[in-house]
Amino acid sequence: MKPAPFAYICPETRDAALTALAEFGDDAIVLAGGLSLGAMLNMRLVFGKTVIDINRIADLGGIERVGEILQTGTLVRQADALASGAVAESIPLLRMGLLNVGHYQTRSRGTLGGSVAHADPSAEIPLCLATLGGEVELASVREVRRVPARGFADAALSTVRNPDEMITALHWPSHTRAGIAFQEITERHGDFAIVAVAAVVRSGLEFSLGFGGVEGVPRILDGVLDGPIEETVAIYVDELDAIEDPRASAEYRIAVAKHLGAETLRQALGETS
C-alpha cells in the first residue's frame, strides 16, 4: 500500500519546525528516523495532512553532559548512541538496551527520540529511560517543558505530547556506580520484546526494576531489597494488567515477567557485590 497524500516540510531550524507544528497542529506528523512512521503511513494506520521532517535540524543530534545528566538530542541515531563513549560511561543501561534494538541497518537510521515518541510498549529505549527516572523534553512555540519518562506514555502508542509539541531531547540520570542488567524474550533477535526487563541497583540494595511489553506502557518497581528476590518480584508482577496478543497470552507474559524480573535483578545485584 501507499500512504494517503500529504504535504511535506523539511525545516532546517528548530524554530521553523515548531512554527510549522503550531500552524498545522493535529494535522501534522513529525518524522525523525521514520522506521515505524513510514510503515504505518504506508499501511494507512496513521494519517497526517503534513509530514514535518526534522532530520536537517543539526542541533537536535547532539550528546551533552549537564551535571549528573546526560542529554541526548532527539535525532541521536541509535547506532551513534551505541558507539558513544559518553553513553557507555554515564548511562551504560542504555547501551545494554540498545544491543537488543533491531539490527545494524535499523539502528543506523532509528533515533532515540523517535523511539520514545512512538511509545511502543515493548521498545527498549523508553523502558531504559523510565527505569532510570529520566525526563522527556518537549518544545513548542509556547514553552519548553520536561515530562517524567514514567508518565510520558499514557497508553500503547500514545503519549501526553500536545499536538504543537515535539521531543527535542531526552535527559538521562547518570548511574556509573550502579549495578545494571537488561534482558528480554523475543521471537527472533531484533524483534520487539515479548517481555523486557531493565534493572538498576544502587547502594544499600536500593533498586529500580522496569518491565516492558507486559502492559501498554513501561512499568517500574522501585524499592529496597529486604527479602527473597523471587517473592519481591512476584508480588509486584501479580498486580500488573498484562496485555494479550497473537504473540503471547497474558498468563505467559506474567510468568515470564516473574522469572526474567528475578533473574535480571539478581544479575544487577551481582554487579554490586
C-alpha positions in Angstrom: 0.0 0.0 0.0 0.9 3.6 -0.3 0.2 6.4 2.1 -2.6 8.9 1.7 -1.5 12.1 0.1 0.3 14.6 2.4 2.3 17.8 2.3 6.0 17.5 3.1 8.0 20.1 5.0 11.7 19.8 5.8 12.7 22.7 8.1 16.4 23.4 8.8 15.9 25.0 12.2 14.2 24.2 15.5 12.1 27.4 15.3 10.9 26.7 11.8 9.8 23.2 12.9 8.0 24.5 15.9 6.3 27.2 13.9 5.0 24.6 11.4 3.7 22.4 14.3 1.9 25.5 15.7 0.3 26.1 12.3 -0.7 22.5 11.4 -1.3 21.1 14.9 -3.4 17.9 14.8 -2.9 17.6 11.1 0.9 17.3 11.4 3.2 14.3 11.9 6.9 14.7 12.9 9.3 12.4 11.1 12.6 11.6 12.9 14.0 8.2 12.0 10.9 7.2 10.2 11.3 3.4 10.6 7.9 2.9 12.3 6.2 6.0 10.9 7.0 5.1 7.3 5.4 1.7 7.6 2.4 3.0 9.4 1.8 5.7 6.8 2.1 3.1 4.0 -0.4 0.8 5.8 -2.7 3.8 6.5 -2.6 3.1 10.2 -1.9 6.8 10.7 -2.8 9.8 8.7 -1.5 13.3 8.5 -2.0 16.2 6.1 1.5 17.4 6.7 4.7 15.5 7.5 7.4 17.6 9.1 10.8 16.0 8.6 13.2 17.3 11.3 16.3 15.4 10.1 18.1 18.6 8.9 18.0 20.3 12.2 21.6 19.9 13.3 21.2 20.9 17.0 18.8 18.1 17.7 21.5 15.5 17.2 24.0 16.2 20.0 25.0 14.4 23.2 25.9 16.7 26.1 26.7 16.2 29.8 25.0 18.7 32.1 26.0 18.0 35.7 24.8 14.5 36.6 22.5 14.3 33.5 23.4 13.2 30.0 21.3 15.0 27.5 20.7 13.3 24.1 19.1 15.2 21.3 16.0 13.7 19.8 17.8 12.9 16.5 20.7 11.0 18.0 20.9 7.8 16.0 20.7 4.6 17.9 24.0 3.4 16.3 25.7 6.6 17.4 24.4 6.3 20.9 25.7 2.6 21.0 29.1 3.8 19.9 29.2 6.8 22.2 31.9 6.8 24.9 29.7 9.3 26.9 26.7 6.9 26.8 28.9 3.9 27.8 30.4 5.8 30.7 27.4 7.7 32.0 24.3 5.6 31.1 25.5 2.0 30.5 22.0 0.7 30.9 21.0 2.5 27.6 23.9 0.9 25.8 22.9 -2.5 27.1 19.3 -1.9 26.0 20.4 -0.7 22.6 22.2 -4.0 21.9 18.7 -5.5 21.7 17.2 -2.9 19.4 16.6 -4.0 15.9 19.6 -4.7 13.7 22.6 -2.7 12.5 20.8 -1.4 9.5 17.8 -0.1 11.5 19.9 1.3 14.3 21.8 3.4 11.8 18.6 5.2 11.0 16.4 4.9 14.1 16.6 7.7 16.7 16.4 7.8 20.4 13.7 10.5 20.4 11.7 8.8 17.7 11.5 5.6 19.7 10.3 7.4 22.8 7.7 9.4 20.7 6.4 6.2 19.1 5.8 4.7 22.6 5.7 1.0 21.7 5.2 -0.8 25.0 7.9 -3.3 24.1 10.5 -0.8 23.0 13.8 -0.9 24.8 14.8 2.8 24.8 11.7 4.2 26.6 12.0 1.3 29.1 15.6 2.3 29.9 14.7 6.0 30.2 11.7 5.2 32.5 13.7 2.8 34.7 16.4 5.4 35.3 13.8 8.1 36.1 14.7 10.2 33.1 12.8 13.0 31.5 11.5 13.9 28.1 12.0 17.5 26.9 9.1 18.9 24.9 9.2 22.1 23.0 6.6 24.3 21.3 6.4 28.0 20.3 4.8 28.5 23.7 7.3 26.9 26.1 9.9 24.2 26.7 8.8 21.7 29.4 10.1 18.4 30.8 7.9 15.4 31.5 8.9 12.4 33.6 9.5 9.5 31.3 7.4 7.3 33.6 4.3 9.3 32.7 5.1 10.2 29.1 3.3 7.3 27.6 -0.3 7.1 28.7 -1.2 4.0 26.6 0.3 1.9 23.9 1.5 4.2 21.0 0.0 7.2 22.8 1.8 9.9 24.8 1.0 13.2 26.7 2.7 15.2 24.0 0.5 18.1 22.8 -0.2 18.5 19.0 2.0 21.6 18.8 5.0 20.0 20.7 7.9 17.8 19.6 10.5 16.0 21.6 13.8 17.9 21.4 15.9 16.0 24.0 16.0 13.1 26.5 17.5 13.7 29.9 19.3 10.6 31.4 20.4 10.5 35.0 24.0 9.2 35.3 24.4 5.8 37.0 28.1 5.0 36.9 28.1 3.5 40.4 25.1 1.2 39.9 24.8 -2.5 39.1 22.8 -2.9 35.9 21.3 -5.6 33.8 18.9 -5.9 30.8 17.3 -9.0 29.4 14.4 -9.7 27.1 12.5 -12.5 25.5 11.7 -12.2 21.7 10.6 -14.4 18.9 13.7 -13.6 16.9 16.7 -11.4 17.7 15.9 -7.8 16.8 12.1 -8.2 17.1 10.2 -6.1 19.7 10.3 -7.8 23.0 7.5 -10.0 24.3 8.8 -9.1 27.8 11.8 -6.9 28.5 13.3 -6.2 31.9 15.8 -3.4 32.9 17.4 -3.4 36.4 19.4 -0.8 38.3 20.8 -1.5 41.7 22.3 1.4 43.8 23.9 1.5 47.2 22.1 0.0 50.1 20.3 -2.5 47.8 18.0 0.2 46.5 16.8 -0.8 43.1 14.6 0.1 40.1 13.2 -2.7 38.0 11.5 -1.9 34.8 9.1 -4.1 32.8 8.4 -3.6 29.1 5.9 -5.4 26.9 3.8 -6.6 29.8 1.3 -3.7 29.9 0.6 -0.9 27.4 3.3 1.3 29.0 6.6 0.5 30.8 6.0 -0.3 34.5 8.7 0.4 37.1 9.2 -1.2 40.6 11.3 0.9 43.0 12.3 -0.5 46.3 14.9 -1.7 48.7 15.6 -5.4 48.7 14.9 -6.8 52.1 13.5 -10.3 51.3 13.7 -13.0 48.7 14.1 -11.7 45.1 11.6 -14.0 43.6 8.9 -13.1 46.2 9.6 -9.4 45.8 9.3 -9.5 42.0 6.3 -11.9 42.0 4.2 -9.7 44.4 4.7 -6.7 42.1 4.2 -8.6 38.8 0.9 -10.1 40.0 -0.5 -6.6 40.2 0.1 -5.9 36.5 -2.6 -6.0 33.9 -0.8 -7.9 31.2 -1.7 -7.4 27.6 -2.6 -10.3 25.3 -1.8 -10.5 21.5 -1.1 -13.2 18.9 2.5 -13.5 20.1 1.7 -14.3 23.8 -1.1 -14.7 26.3 -1.4 -12.5 29.4 -0.6 -15.5 31.6 2.6 -16.2 29.6 3.7 -12.6 30.0 3.1 -12.7 33.7 5.1 -15.9 34.1 8.0 -14.6 32.0 8.0 -11.3 33.8 8.3 -13.0 37.2 11.2 -15.3 36.0 13.0 -12.7 34.0 12.5 -10.0 36.5 14.0 -12.0 39.3 16.9 -13.2 37.1 17.7 -9.6 35.8 17.6 -8.1 39.3 19.8 -10.9 40.6 22.3 -10.2 37.8 22.3 -6.5 38.6 22.8 -7.3 42.3 25.8 -9.4 41.3 27.5 -6.4 39.8 27.3 -4.5 43.1 28.7 -7.3 45.2 
